């Protein structure tokens, strides 16, 4: 996985905050509605206030969307 340890720790912490705030929004509910697990992971990421500029400034200089999705899969435990 291509991510710096400190960036992984930050993302993990912020994603877990989203899970606590919206426990009803699960990957199973997305799949039931015909959406993908990938869509769910990215929606979780984008529910983090102010995350987009942080991702652009800190992750995209050395990562692309595929790398970031791999990180999101690991943090969320989804395939």
Secondary structure, 3 states (H helix, E strand, C coil): CCCCHHHHHHHHHHHHHHHHHCCCCCHHHHHHCCCCHHHHHHHHHHCCCCHHHHHHHHHCCCCCHHHHHHHHHHHHCCC
